[in-house]
Amino acid sequence: MFTRHNHTSGSLTATWLLPVVPPITIAAVGSSLCTLLIAKDRLDYALIIFITSYVMLGVGLLLAIAIMVIYFQRLALHHCPAREVIVSTFLPLGEWINLL
């Protein structure tokens, strides 16, 4: 009934960043949505979405940076990830591009 996982720094992959992607994506889409709402004179909705987008961006950035620090430490101290999960090394690159 119970499953046990061994979470060590040597087994960490970049897939730990996947739960952090939606808050940052919501923040990016929210800013685009605000410009459309301002053009339609819906300033009350635009303000709510703007504030929510900034909160989601703050939460997403803090979590992404914390996970990336742990991930880069893992890359510096341990060998490269296994062949099966080597594709996940592109996730931090996509995360940084999303932040810009």
C-alpha positions as a Python dict, from the first residue, in 0.01 Angstrom:
ca = {
    (1, 'M'): (0, 0, 0),
    (2, 'F'): (286, 238, 68),
    (3, 'T'): (556, 335, -179),
    (4, 'R'): (896, 452, -69),
    (5, 'H'): (1119, 663, -285),
    (6, 'N'): (1484, 735, -231),
    (7, 'H'): (1530, 1110, -284),
    (8, 'T'): (1899, 1195, -285),
    (9, 'S'): (2080, 1480, -452),
    (10, 'G'): (2243, 1234, -692),
    (11, 'S'): (1905, 1123, -830),
    (12, 'L'): (1764, 1474, -879),
    (13, 'T'): (1662, 1557, -1235),
    (14, 'A'): (1532, 1874, -1392),
    (15, 'T'): (1180, 1731, -1401),
    (16, 'W'): (1141, 1875, -1052),
    (17, 'L'): (1089, 2207, -1233),
    (18, 'L'): (769, 2089, -1402),
    (19, 'P'): (534, 2190, -1116),
    (20, 'V'): (685, 2539, -1122),
    (21, 'V'): (611, 2605, -1490),
    (22, 'P'): (233, 2673, -1459),
    (23, 'P'): (256, 2972, -1218),
    (24, 'I'): (513, 3143, -1441),
    (25, 'T'): (307, 3069, -1752),
    (26, 'I'): (-5, 3206, -1582),
    (27, 'A'): (183, 3526, -1503),
    (28, 'A'): (296, 3564, -1865),
    (29, 'V'): (-52, 3505, -2002),
    (30, 'G'): (-203, 3735, -1740),
    (31, 'S'): (3, 4032, -1854),
    (32, 'S'): (-109, 3980, -2215),
    (33, 'L'): (-468, 3946, -2101),
    (34, 'C'): (-445, 4273, -1909),
    (35, 'T'): (-358, 4467, -2224),
    (36, 'L'): (-667, 4326, -2396),
    (37, 'L'): (-888, 4410, -2100),
    (38, 'I'): (-754, 4766, -2082),
    (39, 'A'): (-834, 4811, -2452),
    (40, 'K'): (-1193, 4697, -2380),
    (41, 'D'): (-1224, 4937, -2079),
    (42, 'R'): (-1245, 4656, -1821),
    (43, 'L'): (-1004, 4818, -1576),
    (44, 'D'): (-1140, 4642, -1267),
    (45, 'Y'): (-1081, 4298, -1419),
    (46, 'A'): (-743, 4407, -1552),
    (47, 'L'): (-629, 4517, -1206),
    (48, 'I'): (-733, 4187, -1046),
    (49, 'I'): (-557, 3983, -1315),
    (50, 'F'): (-250, 4209, -1298),
    (51, 'I'): (-212, 4165, -922),
    (52, 'T'): (-276, 3792, -945),
    (53, 'S'): (-17, 3763, -1220),
    (54, 'Y'): (246, 3935, -1008),
    (55, 'V'): (171, 3710, -712),
    (56, 'M'): (197, 3400, -930),
    (57, 'L'): (521, 3529, -1083),
    (58, 'G'): (670, 3584, -738),
    (59, 'V'): (573, 3238, -619),
    (60, 'G'): (694, 3073, -938),
    (61, 'L'): (1024, 3260, -946),
    (62, 'L'): (1110, 3181, -586),
    (63, 'L'): (1039, 2813, -633),
    (64, 'A'): (1216, 2794, -970),
    (65, 'I'): (1529, 2963, -842),
    (66, 'A'): (1540, 2742, -534),
    (67, 'I'): (1505, 2424, -742),
    (68, 'M'): (1760, 2547, -997),
    (69, 'V'): (2018, 2613, -725),
    (70, 'I'): (1976, 2258, -598),
    (71, 'Y'): (1986, 2121, -953),
    (72, 'F'): (2304, 2309, -1050),
    (73, 'Q'): (2467, 2197, -728),
    (74, 'R'): (2379, 1841, -824),
    (75, 'L'): (2538, 1889, -1168),
    (76, 'A'): (2853, 2033, -1010),
    (77, 'L'): (2896, 1761, -747),
    (78, 'H'): (2769, 1448, -922),
    (79, 'H'): (2804, 1308, -1271),
    (80, 'C'): (2567, 1389, -1556),
    (81, 'P'): (2214, 1245, -1533),
    (82, 'A'): (2138, 900, -1667),
    (83, 'R'): (2085, 851, -2037),
    (84, 'E'): (1707, 810, -1993),
    (85, 'V'): (1660, 1153, -1832),
    (86, 'I'): (1927, 1353, -2015),
    (87, 'V'): (1656, 1534, -2214),
    (88, 'S'): (1533, 1688, -1889),
    (89, 'T'): (1847, 1903, -1880),
    (90, 'F'): (1679, 2137, -2129),
    (91, 'L'): (1403, 2226, -1879),
    (92, 'P'): (1610, 2487, -1692),
    (93, 'L'): (1694, 2652, -2025),
    (94, 'G'): (1325, 2674, -2109),
    (95, 'E'): (1254, 2808, -1761),
    (96, 'W'): (1509, 3087, -1805),
    (97, 'I'): (1373, 3175, -2148),
    (98, 'N'): (1023, 3186, -1999),
    (99, 'L'): (1146, 3428, -1733),
    (100, 'L'): (1289, 3668, -1989),
}
